[in-house]
């Protein structure tokens, strides 16, 4: 059967292309097909990917059975597990089908367990030996007869867990050496929230959105090993840009803003774009993505590096990494033309047709500058293994054959108004909406109605009791309009249970609880702060190119809505003061009042002092303007604009004083009345 397969579309070894690079390779190209991982003649694992997301895995080792996963997550009892295993021996059926038949689990719970099963198997593949080789068969399903339908997962969290727990040290060390003395800063498309970092890791990566951070700072915060692994991971995932903060670019050497290359900096290892398939092997350098618009002059993965805020006291010089010639790079992946074989019963066309009907055609490869700009089309949002509200296929997926893993039918919507509901339904609807609104302000213990000393057994018992009340599938048909609110409550309860019953996760959460920020609202605020900082960098870059760029104003307005910190408010007030309708003195004074508030909130807000000085200058109040310019220059000696304003004012004052002195010296002395007329003549005599 193996001999009936066509030649693989791509092949290589895990020594040259480690497994995490292989996942990144699949994710960025949104591959749909099958990877076979072998050692000698033995097949260690077979992994199906849909749109770049792992969806089904078969390993040669008997690991992570569905029933075991459900039991470990506390979703079924040991008695239910044993009963399902006994029924599987009586009739060859899927264990998920049997558990549903037993009513031991419901659809959302089973879907969550299936995703957790795939995640665990993916993590197992990180430990495969470096001698393992892989082959990729595009558009072929080699697992069609294995298990149930595919269950795509979000690969971001499992990628981080796999790299953190089983790093390929030689690649980590090589990446750290290549970074050298440069620093890292969050790229414009960074999506740190998707990786499910623990609180300490999230705090560190959040700093990358505020300022440039060196590898040494990462190792000081997280330890040498974890800090280097994190730097390596963020690089291969294209979440950071490289910045050289040591070199100070001379003003005369700065390129013109109109030069395209002047605005580019490499954010990840240089990549050679994959050419169109040809009958002969074509080298591709690693799992790095191909640029969306390669050219003869610039074929590297590039991202704009926005300048840092002036208040940081750092002048970022762009670090240009030269693209390596393809001939000098190892042959990591070999791509071939490989049309599917019609005689291969393991990769028959009906199986791939089923994929198309359930998931649609795979999307086009993402450009390298997107840094995976959005979650893959077939991936679930980040969730804990016990998240029980997602479905196994997108809501807009075309209907497929009835199977045991098919999503439960949607509840028909109600009539949209509580006026036609029964009194008990109205009361329940109000309760659901109120709970959904309040739950995000509670910590995990409060969600479950427990004290902070509750044992894992007590947590599990409380969760089971609440799940019977808040599971969205238990809602009456008449309350379909609040099913999303009920799902929200159940999702938070599930996350609380998964965290508090896991020893390591609970320990990390208790630290977060002690420091504050342990509620979903707090986490949303942290995410908003990170997002605002990232967006502000983009606005700064646009303003540097064009001070009147309307796109920059839109971005700054969004930053203020996310996090109204003084820097953002001051910049927004300054941009609004440039508008033609804001040139009157009364309007200027309104903007100055806003800048006054910014300075009251942050006495070291250099932007507010400088912008207020400019507005005072426009309002013809030079003394106040000078005071603000001096303060801005003192806070940031590299604010050349503020220093220039101070110098110009001093030069004008000196010129005025010199003109006054010259006028007094050239003016004739007052005439002596005694020397004029008859009396003067008499006095002379």
Secondary structure as the mmCIF struct_conf table of DSSP 4:
data_model
#
loop_
_struct_conf.conf_type_id
_struct_conf.id
_struct_conf.beg_label_comp_id
_struct_conf.beg_label_asym_id
_struct_conf.beg_label_seq_id
_struct_conf.end_label_comp_id
_struct_conf.end_label_asym_id
_struct_conf.end_label_seq_id
HELX_RH_3T_P HELX_RH_3T_P1 UNK A 2 UNK A 4
BEND BEND1 UNK A 5 UNK A 5
HELX_LH_PP_P HELX_LH_PP_P1 UNK A 6 UNK A 8
BEND BEND2 UNK A 9 UNK A 9
STRN STRN1 UNK A 10 UNK A 13
TURN_TY1_P TURN_TY1_P1 UNK A 14 UNK A 16
BEND BEND3 UNK A 17 UNK A 17
HELX_RH_AL_P HELX_RH_AL_P1 UNK A 19 UNK A 28
TURN_TY1_P TURN_TY1_P2 UNK A 29 UNK A 30
STRN STRN2 UNK A 33 UNK A 39
TURN_TY1_P TURN_TY1_P3 UNK A 40 UNK A 41
STRN STRN3 UNK A 42 UNK A 50
TURN_TY1_P TURN_TY1_P4 UNK A 51 UNK A 52
STRN STRN4 UNK A 53 UNK A 59
BEND BEND4 UNK A 60 UNK A 61
HELX_RH_AL_P HELX_RH_AL_P2 UNK A 66 UNK A 72
TURN_TY1_P TURN_TY1_P5 UNK A 73 UNK A 74
BEND BEND5 UNK A 75 UNK A 76
HELX_RH_AL_P HELX_RH_AL_P3 UNK A 78 UNK A 90
BEND BEND6 UNK A 91 UNK A 91
HELX_RH_AL_P HELX_RH_AL_P4 UNK A 95 UNK A 102
TURN_TY1_P TURN_TY1_P6 UNK A 103 UNK A 103
BEND BEND7 UNK A 104 UNK A 105
HELX_RH_AL_P HELX_RH_AL_P5 UNK A 107 UNK A 125
TURN_TY1_P TURN_TY1_P7 UNK A 126 UNK A 127
BEND BEND8 UNK A 128 UNK A 128
TURN_TY1_P TURN_TY1_P8 UNK A 130 UNK A 131
STRN STRN5 UNK A 133 UNK A 138
TURN_TY1_P TURN_TY1_P9 UNK A 139 UNK A 139
TURN_TY1_P TURN_TY1_P10 UNK A 142 UNK A 145
BEND BEND9 UNK A 146 UNK A 149
HELX_RH_AL_P HELX_RH_AL_P6 UNK A 155 UNK A 165
BEND BEND10 UNK A 166 UNK A 166
HELX_RH_AL_P HELX_RH_AL_P7 UNK A 169 UNK A 179
TURN_TY1_P TURN_TY1_P11 UNK A 180 UNK A 181
STRN STRN6 UNK A 183 UNK A 186
TURN_TY1_P TURN_TY1_P12 UNK A 188 UNK A 189
HELX_RH_3T_P HELX_RH_3T_P2 UNK A 192 UNK A 195
HELX_RH_AL_P HELX_RH_AL_P8 UNK A 199 UNK A 208
TURN_TY1_P TURN_TY1_P13 UNK A 209 UNK A 210
BEND BEND11 UNK A 211 UNK A 211
STRN STRN7 UNK A 213 UNK A 214
HELX_RH_AL_P HELX_RH_AL_P9 UNK A 215 UNK A 222
HELX_RH_AL_P HELX_RH_AL_P10 UNK A 224 UNK A 236
TURN_TY1_P TURN_TY1_P14 UNK A 237 UNK A 238
STRN STRN8 UNK A 240 UNK A 244
BEND BEND12 UNK A 246 UNK A 246
HELX_RH_3T_P HELX_RH_3T_P3 UNK A 251 UNK A 253
HELX_LH_PP_P HELX_LH_PP_P2 UNK A 254 UNK A 256
TURN_TY1_P TURN_TY1_P15 UNK A 257 UNK A 258
HELX_RH_3T_P HELX_RH_3T_P4 UNK A 260 UNK A 263
STRN STRN9 UNK A 265 UNK A 266
BEND BEND13 UNK A 268 UNK A 269
HELX_LH_PP_P HELX_LH_PP_P3 UNK A 272 UNK A 277
BEND BEND14 UNK A 279 UNK A 280
STRN STRN10 UNK A 282 UNK A 284
TURN_TY1_P TURN_TY1_P16 UNK A 286 UNK A 287
HELX_LH_PP_P HELX_LH_PP_P4 UNK A 288 UNK A 291
TURN_TY1_P TURN_TY1_P17 UNK A 292 UNK A 293
BEND BEND15 UNK A 296 UNK A 297
BEND BEND16 UNK A 300 UNK A 300
STRN STRN11 UNK A 302 UNK A 303
HELX_LH_PP_P HELX_LH_PP_P5 UNK A 306 UNK A 309
HELX_RH_3T_P HELX_RH_3T_P5 UNK A 310 UNK A 312
HELX_LH_PP_P HELX_LH_PP_P6 UNK A 316 UNK A 316
STRN STRN12 UNK A 317 UNK A 318
HELX_LH_PP_P HELX_LH_PP_P7 UNK A 320 UNK A 325
HELX_RH_3T_P HELX_RH_3T_P6 UNK A 326 UNK A 328
BEND BEND17 UNK A 329 UNK A 329
STRN STRN13 UNK A 333 UNK A 335
HELX_LH_PP_P HELX_LH_PP_P8 UNK A 339 UNK A 341
TURN_TY1_P TURN_TY1_P18 UNK A 342 UNK A 343
HELX_RH_3T_P HELX_RH_3T_P7 UNK A 345 UNK A 347
HELX_RH_AL_P HELX_RH_AL_P11 UNK A 349 UNK A 359
BEND BEND18 UNK A 361 UNK A 361
HELX_LH_PP_P HELX_LH_PP_P9 UNK A 362 UNK A 367
HELX_RH_3T_P HELX_RH_3T_P8 UNK A 368 UNK A 370
BEND BEND19 UNK A 371 UNK A 372
BEND BEND20 UNK A 374 UNK A 374
TURN_TY1_P TURN_TY1_P19 UNK A 377 UNK A 378
HELX_LH_PP_P HELX_LH_PP_P10 UNK A 379 UNK A 381
BEND BEND21 UNK A 382 UNK A 382
TURN_TY1_P TURN_TY1_P20 UNK A 385 UNK A 386
BEND BEND22 UNK A 389 UNK A 389
BEND BEND23 UNK A 392 UNK A 393
TURN_TY1_P TURN_TY1_P21 UNK A 395 UNK A 396
HELX_LH_PP_P HELX_LH_PP_P11 UNK A 397 UNK A 399
TURN_TY1_P TURN_TY1_P22 UNK A 404 UNK A 405
HELX_LH_PP_P HELX_LH_PP_P12 UNK A 406 UNK A 413
BEND BEND24 UNK A 416 UNK A 416
HELX_RH_3T_P HELX_RH_3T_P9 UNK A 418 UNK A 420
BEND BEND25 UNK A 421 UNK A 421
HELX_RH_AL_P HELX_RH_AL_P12 UNK A 423 UNK A 438
HELX_RH_3T_P HELX_RH_3T_P10 UNK A 439 UNK A 441
BEND BEND26 UNK A 442 UNK A 442
HELX_RH_AL_P HELX_RH_AL_P13 UNK A 444 UNK A 448
TURN_TY1_P TURN_TY1_P23 UNK A 449 UNK A 449
TURN_TY1_P TURN_TY1_P24 UNK A 452 UNK A 453
HELX_RH_AL_P HELX_RH_AL_P14 UNK A 456 UNK A 470
HELX_RH_3T_P HELX_RH_3T_P11 UNK A 472 UNK A 474
BEND BEND27 UNK A 475 UNK A 475
HELX_RH_3T_P HELX_RH_3T_P12 UNK A 477 UNK A 482
HELX_RH_AL_P HELX_RH_AL_P15 UNK A 483 UNK A 500
TURN_TY1_P TURN_TY1_P25 UNK A 501 UNK A 501
BEND BEND28 UNK A 502 UNK A 502
HELX_RH_AL_P HELX_RH_AL_P16 UNK A 503 UNK A 515
BEND BEND29 UNK A 516 UNK A 516
BEND BEND30 UNK A 519 UNK A 519
HELX_RH_AL_P HELX_RH_AL_P17 UNK A 520 UNK A 545
TURN_TY1_P TURN_TY1_P26 UNK A 547 UNK A 548
HELX_RH_AL_P HELX_RH_AL_P18 UNK A 550 UNK A 562
HELX_RH_AL_P HELX_RH_AL_P19 UNK A 566 UNK A 577
TURN_TY1_P TURN_TY1_P27 UNK A 578 UNK A 578
BEND BEND31 UNK A 579 UNK A 579
HELX_RH_3T_P HELX_RH_3T_P13 UNK A 580 UNK A 582
BEND BEND32 UNK A 584 UNK A 584
HELX_RH_AL_P HELX_RH_AL_P20 UNK A 585 UNK A 601
TURN_TY1_P TURN_TY1_P28 UNK A 603 UNK A 604
HELX_RH_AL_P HELX_RH_AL_P21 UNK A 606 UNK A 618
TURN_TY1_P TURN_TY1_P29 UNK A 619 UNK A 620
HELX_RH_AL_P HELX_RH_AL_P22 UNK A 622 UNK A 635
TURN_TY1_P TURN_TY1_P30 UNK A 637 UNK A 638
HELX_RH_AL_P HELX_RH_AL_P23 UNK A 640 UNK A 666
BEND BEND33 UNK A 667 UNK A 667
HELX_LH_PP_P HELX_LH_PP_P13 UNK A 668 UNK A 671
HELX_RH_3T_P HELX_RH_3T_P14 UNK A 673 UNK A 675
BEND BEND34 UNK A 676 UNK A 676
HELX_RH_AL_P HELX_RH_AL_P24 UNK A 677 UNK A 684
#
